[in-house]
Amino acid sequence: MAAADAMAARLRSHGWSYINIDDAWEAASRTTDGVLPGNQKFPDMKQLSDYVHAKGLKIGIYSSPGPTTCGGHLGSYEHEFQDASTWASWGFDYLKYDWCSYSRIVTDPGNREELQKPYRLMREALDAVDRDIVYSLCQYGMGSVWEWGADVGGNLWRTSGDIRDTWKSLLQTGFADNQNSWEYAGPGHWNDPDMLVVGKVGWGPQVHATGLTPGEQYAHLSLWSLLSAPLLIGCDLTELDDFTMNL
């Protein structure tokens, strides 16, 4: 809610529109009828969604095609249609679908069809609900995902591993991992070199000022723009300093 307040007050007029929840929202178990609710940190997802929408923004959620997420929480494996229906009923507008434990399910990770299978399935589940949901594929560029991400119904797909707030990581993620993918980007289907590591970054309360210099941050935002990359702010919006806001 604080992130939505900050975005609505300072960034919405510049075109920013989504507040996305990543991992660790999930309850420890599903209900008797199979629904996966939020945990104590997210006790009422519908209320949260309504709050964000009332700010003139949209809201995103996170899951995995595997049994568990990267953080060890419950994923959507064998509950794809049910989870899509739940997210739609809550009013969510965006899904990040993170490979994670699906590596334990896939039999031949070198087979492109095997890589595509879980993403096709969730696309079918999203198409079955009466809501438009942006579909973000997160499997770190395996199998040259930029060549087939649009074919499985993805709106954006990660082209690399997780970015860090270092110049070395930015060079690898922004240049090396995206030199062959640019021609596959276009309206409705985009290469995603991961989030912007500017401002106060980190996890939970342990945020720190980005390790990038001011000049490196200008290069970072300029390159992501040249790549037609989705611009995803990775910093704590409640601590948005003047330099980052100007950037």
The 8 nearest C-alpha neighbors of each residue, nearest first, counted from 0:
[[1, 3, 2, 4, 51, 47, 50, 5],
 [0, 2, 4, 3, 5, 237, 236, 6],
 [1, 3, 5, 0, 4, 236, 6, 237],
 [4, 2, 0, 6, 1, 5, 7, 51],
 [3, 5, 1, 7, 2, 6, 8, 0],
 [6, 4, 2, 8, 3, 7, 236, 9],
 [7, 5, 10, 3, 9, 8, 4, 11],
 [6, 8, 11, 4, 5, 9, 3, 10],
 [9, 7, 5, 6, 4, 10, 11, 12],
 [8, 10, 6, 7, 5, 11, 12, 13],
 [11, 9, 6, 13, 12, 15, 7, 8],
 [10, 12, 15, 7, 13, 14, 6, 16],
 [11, 13, 10, 14, 9, 15, 7, 8],
 [14, 12, 10, 11, 15, 9, 16, 6],
 [13, 15, 11, 12, 16, 10, 17, 6],
 [16, 14, 11, 10, 13, 17, 12, 6],
 [15, 17, 56, 57, 11, 14, 18, 55],
 [18, 16, 57, 58, 56, 19, 15, 59],
 [17, 19, 58, 59, 57, 3, 20, 16],
 [20, 18, 59, 58, 60, 17, 21, 93],
 [21, 19, 60, 59, 61, 18, 22, 24],
 [20, 22, 61, 60, 19, 23, 24, 95],
 [21, 23, 24, 61, 70, 20, 62, 68],
 [24, 22, 25, 72, 70, 21, 38, 26],
 [23, 25, 37, 38, 22, 41, 26, 40],
 [24, 26, 37, 38, 23, 36, 72, 27],
 [25, 27, 38, 37, 28, 36, 35, 24],
 [28, 26, 25, 72, 73, 29, 38, 35],
 [29, 27, 26, 30, 35, 73, 25, 36],
 [28, 30, 35, 33, 34, 31, 36, 26],
 [29, 31, 33, 34, 32, 35, 28, 36],
 [32, 30, 33, 29, 34, 28, 35, 36],
 [31, 33, 30, 34, 29, 35, 81, 78],
 [34, 32, 30, 29, 31, 35, 78, 81],
 [33, 35, 30, 29, 32, 36, 81, 82],
 [34, 36, 29, 33, 30, 26, 37, 28],
 [37, 35, 26, 34, 25, 38, 29, 30],
 [36, 38, 25, 26, 41, 24, 42, 44],
 [37, 39, 26, 41, 25, 40, 42, 24],
 [38, 40, 42, 41, 37, 26, 24, 25],
 [39, 41, 38, 42, 24, 37, 23, 25],
 [40, 42, 37, 38, 39, 43, 24, 44],
 [43, 41, 39, 37, 38, 40, 44, 36],
 [44, 42, 46, 45, 41, 47, 37, 36],
 [43, 45, 47, 46, 48, 89, 41, 42],
 [46, 44, 89, 48, 47, 43, 49, 90],
 [45, 47, 49, 43, 44, 48, 50, 89],
 [48, 46, 44, 50, 45, 49, 51, 43],
 [49, 47, 45, 51, 50, 46, 90, 44],
 [48, 50, 52, 46, 47, 51, 53, 45],
 [51, 49, 47, 53, 48, 52, 46, 54],
 [50, 52, 48, 54, 53, 49, 56, 3],
 [51, 53, 56, 49, 55, 54, 50, 57],
 [54, 52, 50, 55, 51, 49, 56, 48],
 [55, 53, 52, 51, 56, 7, 50, 3],
 [54, 56, 52, 53, 51, 57, 7, 16],
 [57, 55, 16, 52, 54, 51, 17, 58],
 [58, 56, 17, 52, 16, 92, 18, 51],
 [57, 59, 18, 17, 92, 91, 19, 93],
 [60, 58, 19, 93, 92, 94, 91, 20],
 [59, 61, 20, 94, 19, 93, 21, 95],
 [62, 60, 95, 21, 94, 22, 96, 20],
 [61, 63, 96, 74, 97, 95, 75, 68],
 [62, 64, 97, 74, 96, 65, 68, 98],
 [63, 65, 76, 75, 101, 117, 98, 74],
 [66, 64, 101, 100, 76, 63, 67, 74],
 [65, 67, 74, 76, 73, 100, 75, 64],
 [68, 66, 74, 73, 72, 71, 65, 100],
 [67, 69, 71, 72, 74, 70, 63, 99],
 [70, 68, 99, 71, 67, 100, 72, 22],
 [71, 69, 68, 72, 22, 23, 67, 99],
 [72, 70, 68, 67, 69, 73, 23, 74],
 [71, 73, 68, 67, 70, 25, 74, 23],
 [72, 74, 67, 68, 66, 25, 71, 75],
 [75, 73, 67, 66, 63, 68, 65, 62],
 [74, 76, 78, 64, 79, 63, 77, 65],
 [75, 77, 65, 66, 64, 78, 74, 79],
 [78, 76, 79, 75, 66, 80, 64, 65],
 [79, 77, 75, 81, 76, 80, 82, 33],
 [78, 80, 82, 75, 81, 77, 121, 83],
 [81, 79, 124, 83, 82, 78, 84, 121],
 [82, 80, 84, 78, 79, 83, 85, 34],
 [81, 83, 85, 79, 84, 80, 78, 86],
 [84, 82, 80, 86, 85, 81, 125, 124],
 [83, 85, 81, 87, 82, 86, 128, 88],
 [86, 84, 82, 88, 87, 83, 81, 89],
 [87, 85, 89, 83, 88, 91, 84, 82],
 [86, 88, 90, 84, 89, 85, 91, 130],
 [89, 87, 85, 90, 86, 84, 45, 91],
 [88, 90, 45, 86, 87, 91, 44, 85],
 [91, 89, 87, 88, 48, 86, 92, 45],
 [92, 90, 58, 86, 87, 59, 89, 93],
 [91, 93, 132, 58, 59, 57, 133, 131],
 [94, 92, 59, 133, 132, 91, 134, 60],
 [95, 93, 60, 134, 61, 59, 135, 96],
 [94, 96, 135, 61, 136, 97, 60, 62],
 [97, 95, 63, 62, 136, 137, 61, 135],
 [96, 98, 137, 63, 99, 138, 62, 95],
 [99, 97, 138, 101, 63, 137, 64, 100],
 [100, 98, 69, 101, 68, 97, 102, 63],
 [101, 99, 65, 102, 103, 67, 66, 98],
 [102, 100, 65, 104, 103, 99, 98, 64],
 [101, 103, 100, 104, 105, 99, 98, 108],
 [104, 102, 101, 100, 105, 65, 106, 99],
 [105, 103, 101, 102, 106, 65, 100, 66],
 [104, 106, 102, 107, 103, 108, 101, 113],
 [107, 105, 108, 104, 113, 103, 102, 110],
 [106, 108, 109, 110, 105, 113, 114, 111],
 [109, 107, 110, 105, 106, 113, 114, 102],
 [108, 110, 107, 111, 142, 113, 114, 141],
 [109, 111, 113, 108, 112, 107, 114, 142],
 [110, 112, 114, 113, 142, 115, 109, 108],
 [113, 111, 115, 114, 110, 116, 109, 108],
 [114, 112, 116, 110, 111, 115, 108, 105],
 [113, 115, 111, 112, 116, 108, 110, 117],
 [114, 116, 112, 113, 118, 117, 119, 111],
 [115, 117, 119, 113, 118, 114, 112, 120],
 [118, 116, 120, 119, 115, 64, 121, 114],
 [117, 119, 121, 120, 115, 116, 122, 151],
 [120, 118, 122, 151, 116, 117, 121, 115],
 [121, 119, 117, 123, 118, 122, 116, 124],
 [120, 122, 124, 118, 123, 119, 79, 125],
 [121, 123, 119, 125, 120, 124, 152, 126],
 [124, 122, 126, 120, 121, 125, 127, 119],
 [125, 123, 80, 121, 127, 122, 126, 83],
 [126, 124, 122, 127, 123, 128, 83, 121],
 [125, 127, 123, 124, 128, 122, 129, 130],
 [126, 128, 124, 125, 123, 129, 80, 84],
 [129, 127, 126, 125, 130, 84, 87, 124],
 [128, 130, 127, 131, 87, 126, 125, 84],
 [131, 129, 128, 87, 132, 92, 125, 90],
 [130, 132, 92, 133, 129, 125, 128, 126],
 [133, 131, 92, 93, 130, 134, 94, 125],
 [132, 134, 93, 94, 92, 154, 135, 131],
 [133, 135, 94, 154, 153, 93, 132, 136],
 [134, 136, 95, 155, 156, 94, 154, 96],
 [137, 135, 156, 96, 155, 153, 95, 138],
 [136, 138, 97, 157, 96, 156, 139, 98],
 [139, 137, 98, 140, 97, 141, 157, 136],
 [138, 140, 159, 160, 157, 158, 141, 137],
 [139, 141, 158, 159, 144, 143, 138, 157],
 [142, 140, 143, 139, 144, 138, 114, 158],
 [141, 143, 144, 111, 140, 109, 114, 110],
 [144, 142, 141, 145, 140, 146, 147, 158],
 [143, 145, 146, 140, 148, 142, 147, 141],
 [146, 144, 148, 143, 147, 180, 183, 190],
 [145, 147, 144, 143, 148, 183, 180, 149],
 [148, 146, 150, 144, 149, 145, 151, 143],
 [149, 147, 153, 144, 145, 150, 151, 146],
 [148, 150, 153, 152, 151, 147, 188, 154],
 [149, 151, 147, 152, 148, 153, 146, 119],
 [152, 150, 119, 149, 148, 153, 118, 147],
 [153, 151, 149, 150, 122, 154, 148, 119],
 [152, 154, 149, 148, 134, 155, 151, 135],
 [155, 153, 188, 134, 187, 135, 189, 133],
 [156, 154, 189, 135, 188, 153, 190, 191],
 [157, 155, 136, 191, 190, 135, 137, 158],
 [156, 158, 191, 137, 139, 192, 159, 140],
 [157, 159, 140, 139, 192, 191, 156, 190],
 [160, 158, 139, 140, 157, 176, 172, 192],
 [159, 161, 139, 162, 158, 172, 140, 157],
 [162, 160, 163, 193, 159, 139, 172, 192],
 [161, 163, 168, 193, 160, 172, 169, 164],
 [162, 164, 165, 168, 161, 196, 169, 166],
 [163, 165, 210, 196, 209, 211, 162, 166],
 [166, 164, 168, 167, 163, 210, 211, 169],
 [165, 167, 169, 168, 170, 211, 164, 215],
 [168, 166, 170, 165, 169, 171, 163, 172],
 [169, 167, 171, 165, 170, 166, 163, 162],
 [168, 170, 166, 172, 167, 171, 173, 165],
 [171, 169, 167, 174, 173, 168, 172, 166],
 [172, 170, 175, 168, 169, 174, 173, 176],
 [173, 171, 169, 176, 170, 174, 168, 192],
 [172, 174, 170, 169, 171, 177, 192, 176],
 [173, 175, 170, 177, 171, 176, 172, 178],
 [176, 174, 171, 177, 178, 172, 173, 170],
 [177, 175, 172, 174, 178, 159, 171, 173],
 [178, 176, 180, 174, 179, 175, 173, 181],
 [177, 179, 175, 180, 174, 176, 181, 173],
 [180, 178, 177, 181, 182, 176, 175, 183],
 [179, 181, 177, 182, 183, 178, 145, 190],
 [180, 182, 183, 184, 179, 177, 178, 226],
 [181, 183, 184, 180, 179, 185, 145, 146],
 [184, 182, 181, 180, 145, 146, 185, 189],
 [185, 183, 189, 182, 181, 188, 190, 186],
 [184, 186, 188, 189, 187, 183, 182, 227],
 [187, 185, 188, 184, 189, 154, 227, 155],
 [186, 188, 154, 185, 189, 155, 153, 149],
 [189, 187, 154, 155, 185, 186, 184, 149],
 [188, 190, 155, 184, 185, 154, 191, 228],
 [189, 191, 156, 155, 228, 184, 158, 157],
 [190, 192, 157, 156, 193, 228, 158, 155],
 [193, 191, 158, 157, 172, 159, 173, 190],
 [194, 192, 191, 162, 157, 161, 195, 231],
 [193, 195, 231, 233, 232, 196, 230, 192],
 [194, 196, 232, 233, 197, 231, 230, 193],
 [195, 197, 164, 233, 194, 200, 209, 234],
 [198, 196, 209, 195, 234, 216, 199, 243],
 [197, 199, 234, 243, 209, 208, 200, 239],
 [200, 198, 208, 234, 207, 206, 235, 209],
 [201, 199, 234, 206, 207, 209, 198, 208],
 [202, 200, 206, 205, 207, 203, 199, 234],
 [201, 203, 205, 206, 204, 200, 235, 207],
 [202, 204, 205, 201, 206, 235, 200, 207],
 [203, 205, 206, 202, 201, 207, 235, 200],
 [206, 204, 203, 202, 201, 207, 200, 199],
 [207, 205, 201, 200, 204, 199, 202, 203],
 [208, 206, 199, 200, 209, 201, 205, 198],
 [207, 209, 199, 198, 200, 210, 206, 197],
 [210, 208, 211, 197, 164, 198, 199, 200],
 [209, 211, 164, 165, 208, 212, 166, 197],
 [212, 210, 209, 215, 165, 164, 216, 166],
 [211, 213, 215, 214, 216, 210, 209, 166],
 [214, 212, 216, 215, 217, 211, 242, 218],
 [215, 213, 217, 216, 212, 218, 211, 219],
 [216, 214, 218, 212, 217, 213, 211, 219],
 [215, 217, 219, 213, 218, 214, 211, 212],
 [218, 216, 214, 219, 215, 220, 221, 213],
 [217, 219, 215, 221, 216, 220, 222, 214],
 [220, 218, 216, 222, 217, 221, 215, 223],
 [219, 221, 223, 217, 222, 218, 224, 216],
 [220, 222, 218, 224, 219, 223, 217, 225],
 [221, 223, 225, 224, 219, 220, 218, 226],
 [224, 222, 226, 220, 228, 225, 221, 219],
 [223, 225, 227, 221, 222, 226, 228, 220],
 [226, 224, 222, 227, 223, 221, 228, 220],
 [225, 227, 223, 228, 224, 222, 181, 190],
 [228, 226, 224, 225, 223, 229, 189, 184],
 [229, 227, 226, 223, 191, 190, 224, 230],
 [230, 228, 191, 231, 227, 189, 190, 223],
 [229, 231, 228, 232, 194, 195, 223, 224],
 [232, 230, 194, 195, 229, 233, 193, 17],
 [233, 231, 195, 234, 194, 230, 196, 197],
 [232, 234, 195, 194, 196, 231, 200, 235],
 [235, 233, 200, 199, 198, 232, 236, 197],
 [234, 236, 237, 238, 199, 200, 239, 233],
 [235, 237, 239, 238, 2, 234, 5, 6],
 [236, 238, 235, 239, 5, 2, 1, 4],
 [239, 237, 236, 235, 240, 199, 198, 234],
 [238, 240, 236, 237, 244, 243, 198, 235],
 [241, 239, 243, 242, 238, 244, 198, 199],
 [240, 242, 244, 243, 245, 239, 246, 198],
 [243, 241, 245, 244, 240, 246, 198, 239],
 [244, 242, 246, 245, 240, 241, 198, 239],
 [243, 245, 241, 246, 242, 240, 239, 9],
 [246, 244, 242, 243, 241, 240, 239, 217],
 [245, 243, 244, 242, 217, 220, 216, 241]]
